């Protein structure tokens, strides 16, 4: 159970890191080459998808952990 709690906290920390990273993207002024690279790999889309899936996984892990903590 301790390992599962650690995993849940680690995923939550990663989610918070990605959220802060996505918020700070607008503050970085990119050169012309950096903007081309950002548009080519669609970085905003990838960060958005990462936020969605990491938040989903994090919420499910916390729900499972709390369920086992209360009922098992």
HUNORNOR-V687911 format. One record per pair of residues at least 12 apart in sequence whose ideal C-beta (glycine too) atoms are under 10 Angstrom apart, sorted by the first residue. I is the first residue (numbers start at 1). J is the second residue. D is the distance in whole Angstrom. If there is no record, write none. Layout:
i:I j:J d:D
i:I j:J d:D
This chain:
i:1 j:65 d:8
i:1 j:68 d:7
i:1 j:69 d:8
i:1 j:72 d:9
i:4 j:61 d:8
i:4 j:64 d:8
i:4 j:65 d:6
i:4 j:68 d:8
i:4 j:69 d:10
i:5 j:61 d:9
i:5 j:62 d:10
i:5 j:65 d:6
i:5 j:68 d:10
i:5 j:69 d:9
i:7 j:61 d:7
i:7 j:65 d:9
i:8 j:57 d:9
i:8 j:58 d:7
i:8 j:60 d:10
i:8 j:61 d:4
i:8 j:62 d:6
i:8 j:63 d:10
i:8 j:64 d:8
i:8 j:65 d:5
i:8 j:66 d:10
i:9 j:58 d:10
i:9 j:61 d:9
i:9 j:62 d:10
i:9 j:65 d:10
i:10 j:58 d:10
i:10 j:61 d:10
i:11 j:54 d:7
i:11 j:55 d:10
i:11 j:57 d:6
i:11 j:58 d:5
i:11 j:59 d:10
i:11 j:60 d:10
i:11 j:61 d:6
i:11 j:62 d:9
i:12 j:54 d:9
i:12 j:55 d:9
i:12 j:57 d:10
i:12 j:58 d:5
i:12 j:59 d:9
i:12 j:61 d:8
i:12 j:62 d:7
i:13 j:58 d:9
i:14 j:50 d:9
i:14 j:54 d:6
i:14 j:57 d:9
i:14 j:58 d:8
i:15 j:50 d:9
i:15 j:51 d:7
i:15 j:53 d:9
i:15 j:54 d:4
i:15 j:55 d:6
i:15 j:56 d:10
i:15 j:57 d:8
i:15 j:58 d:5
i:15 j:59 d:9
i:16 j:54 d:9
i:16 j:58 d:9
i:17 j:54 d:9
i:18 j:47 d:7
i:18 j:48 d:10
i:18 j:50 d:5
i:18 j:51 d:6
i:18 j:53 d:10
i:18 j:54 d:6
i:18 j:55 d:9
i:19 j:47 d:9
i:19 j:50 d:10
i:19 j:51 d:6
i:19 j:54 d:9
i:19 j:55 d:8
i:21 j:47 d:7
i:21 j:50 d:9
i:21 j:51 d:9
i:22 j:43 d:10
i:22 j:44 d:8
i:22 j:47 d:5
i:22 j:48 d:7
i:22 j:50 d:8
i:22 j:51 d:6
i:25 j:38 d:9
i:25 j:43 d:8
i:25 j:44 d:7
i:25 j:47 d:7
i:26 j:44 d:10
